[in-house]
Amino acid sequence: MADRDPASLPAEVRAKLAELELELSEGE
């Protein structure tokens, strides 16, 4: 999946990834 451009993903998937990234950054 590393070869896929994030912009090609559905908006809802990008939103979920953004939420997960926020949780990870807040957890550190």
C-alpha distance matrix in Angstrom:
0.0 3.8 5.3 5.4 8.7 9.5 12.7 11.4 10.9 14.3 16.6 17.0 13.4 13.7 17.1 16.0 13.5 16.5 18.8 16.9 16.8 20.6 21.3 19.8 21.8 24.9 24.8 25.2
3.8 0.0 3.8 5.5 7.9 9.1 12.5 12.3 12.3 15.9 17.7 18.6 15.0 14.3 17.7 17.0 13.9 16.3 19.0 17.0 16.1 19.9 21.0 19.1 20.5 23.9 23.9 23.8
5.3 3.8 0.0 3.8 6.6 9.3 11.8 11.1 12.2 16.0 18.2 19.6 16.3 15.6 19.3 19.1 16.3 18.6 21.5 20.0 19.1 22.7 24.2 22.5 23.6 27.1 27.4 27.3
5.4 5.5 3.8 0.0 3.8 6.2 8.5 7.3 8.5 12.3 14.6 16.2 13.1 12.5 16.3 16.5 14.1 16.3 19.4 18.4 17.8 21.2 22.9 21.7 22.9 26.1 26.8 27.1
8.7 7.9 6.6 3.8 0.0 3.8 5.3 5.6 7.5 11.2 12.8 15.0 12.6 11.1 14.8 15.8 13.4 14.9 18.3 17.9 16.9 20.0 22.2 21.3 22.0 25.2 26.4 26.6
9.5 9.1 9.3 6.2 3.8 0.0 3.8 5.3 5.5 8.8 9.7 11.7 9.3 7.3 11.0 12.1 9.9 11.2 14.6 14.6 13.8 16.6 18.9 18.4 19.2 22.1 23.4 24.0
12.7 12.5 11.8 8.5 5.3 3.8 0.0 3.8 5.5 7.9 8.5 11.5 10.2 8.2 11.5 13.6 12.1 12.8 16.2 17.0 16.2 18.5 21.1 21.1 21.6 24.3 26.0 26.7
11.4 12.3 11.1 7.3 5.6 5.3 3.8 0.0 3.8 6.7 8.9 11.6 10.1 9.4 12.9 14.4 13.3 14.9 17.9 18.4 18.3 20.8 23.0 23.0 24.0 26.6 28.0 29.0
10.9 12.3 12.2 8.5 7.5 5.5 5.5 3.8 0.0 3.8 6.4 8.3 6.4 6.5 10.0 11.0 10.4 12.4 15.0 15.4 15.9 18.4 20.2 20.5 21.9 24.3 25.5 26.8
14.3 15.9 16.0 12.3 11.2 8.8 7.9 6.7 3.8 0.0 3.8 5.5 5.3 6.5 8.7 10.1 10.9 12.5 14.5 15.7 16.7 18.7 20.4 21.4 22.8 24.6 26.1 27.8
16.6 17.7 18.2 14.6 12.8 9.7 8.5 8.9 6.4 3.8 0.0 3.8 5.4 5.1 6.1 8.7 9.9 10.4 12.4 14.3 15.2 16.5 18.5 20.0 21.0 22.5 24.4 26.3
17.0 18.6 19.6 16.2 15.0 11.7 11.5 11.6 8.3 5.5 3.8 0.0 3.8 5.5 5.0 6.2 8.7 9.8 10.6 12.5 14.2 15.4 16.7 18.5 20.0 21.2 22.7 25.0
13.4 15.0 16.3 13.1 12.6 9.3 10.2 10.1 6.4 5.3 5.4 3.8 0.0 3.8 5.3 5.1 6.2 8.6 9.9 10.7 12.3 14.3 15.5 16.6 18.4 20.0 21.2 23.2
13.7 14.3 15.6 12.5 11.1 7.3 8.2 9.4 6.5 6.5 5.1 5.5 3.8 0.0 3.8 5.4 5.0 6.1 8.7 9.9 10.4 12.3 14.3 15.2 16.4 18.3 19.9 21.5
17.1 17.7 19.3 16.3 14.8 11.0 11.5 12.9 10.0 8.7 6.1 5.0 5.3 3.8 0.0 3.8 5.4 5.0 6.3 8.8 9.9 10.6 12.5 14.3 15.4 16.6 18.5 20.6
16.0 17.0 19.1 16.5 15.8 12.1 13.6 14.4 11.0 10.1 8.7 6.2 5.1 5.4 3.8 0.0 3.8 5.4 5.1 6.3 8.6 9.9 10.7 12.4 14.3 15.4 16.6 19.0
13.5 13.9 16.3 14.1 13.4 9.9 12.1 13.3 10.4 10.9 9.9 8.7 6.2 5.0 5.4 3.8 0.0 3.8 5.4 5.1 6.1 8.6 9.9 10.5 12.3 14.2 15.3 17.0
16.5 16.3 18.6 16.3 14.9 11.2 12.8 14.9 12.4 12.5 10.4 9.8 8.6 6.1 5.0 5.4 3.8 0.0 3.8 5.4 5.1 6.2 8.7 9.9 10.5 12.2 14.2 15.9
18.8 19.0 21.5 19.4 18.3 14.6 16.2 17.9 15.0 14.5 12.4 10.6 9.9 8.7 6.3 5.1 5.4 3.8 0.0 3.8 5.5 5.1 6.3 8.7 10.0 10.6 12.3 14.8
16.9 17.0 20.0 18.4 17.9 14.6 17.0 18.4 15.4 15.7 14.3 12.5 10.7 9.9 8.8 6.3 5.1 5.4 3.8 0.0 3.8 5.4 5.1 6.2 8.7 9.9 10.5 12.8
16.8 16.1 19.1 17.8 16.9 13.8 16.2 18.3 15.9 16.7 15.2 14.2 12.3 10.4 9.9 8.6 6.1 5.1 5.5 3.8 0.0 3.8 5.4 5.1 6.1 8.5 9.8 11.1
20.6 19.9 22.7 21.2 20.0 16.6 18.5 20.8 18.4 18.7 16.5 15.4 14.3 12.3 10.6 9.9 8.6 6.2 5.1 5.4 3.8 0.0 3.8 5.4 5.2 6.1 8.5 10.3
21.3 21.0 24.2 22.9 22.2 18.9 21.1 23.0 20.2 20.4 18.5 16.7 15.5 14.3 12.5 10.7 9.9 8.7 6.3 5.1 5.4 3.8 0.0 3.8 5.5 5.2 6.1 8.9
19.8 19.1 22.5 21.7 21.3 18.4 21.1 23.0 20.5 21.4 20.0 18.5 16.6 15.2 14.3 12.4 10.5 9.9 8.7 6.2 5.1 5.4 3.8 0.0 3.8 5.5 5.1 6.7
21.8 20.5 23.6 22.9 22.0 19.2 21.6 24.0 21.9 22.8 21.0 20.0 18.4 16.4 15.4 14.3 12.3 10.5 10.0 8.7 6.1 5.2 5.5 3.8 0.0 3.8 5.5 5.6
24.9 23.9 27.1 26.1 25.2 22.1 24.3 26.6 24.3 24.6 22.5 21.2 20.0 18.3 16.6 15.4 14.2 12.2 10.6 9.9 8.5 6.1 5.2 5.5 3.8 0.0 3.8 5.5
24.8 23.9 27.4 26.8 26.4 23.4 26.0 28.0 25.5 26.1 24.4 22.7 21.2 19.9 18.5 16.6 15.3 14.2 12.3 10.5 9.8 8.5 6.1 5.1 5.5 3.8 0.0 3.8
25.2 23.8 27.3 27.1 26.6 24.0 26.7 29.0 26.8 27.8 26.3 25.0 23.2 21.5 20.6 19.0 17.0 15.9 14.8 12.8 11.1 10.3 8.9 6.7 5.6 5.5 3.8 0.0
